[in-house]
Amino acid sequence: MKRNTIVIIDRFEEDWAVLEYEGIVFNVPRALLPDDAKEGDVINIILEINRQETHKRREIIRKLEDELFE
């Protein structure tokens, strides 16, 4: 399932963007935002599980565990 969420850029503090979502304020690295993003902009955040990448990482961890406990 894909979830589309809207957040507002409240302000920038050095390398951080301060975002607001339904009254909750949180920071994200400014580098994650589009280069032309500015205070007051509304940002769409799309959240979805990358199942292929998840599977790859699990395989890597499984192999490391196998090597560690052999």
Secondary structure, 3 states (H helix, E strand, C coil): CCEEEEEEEEEEECCEEEEEECCEEEEEEHHHCCCCCCCCCEEEEEECCCHHHHHHHHHHHHHHHHHHCC
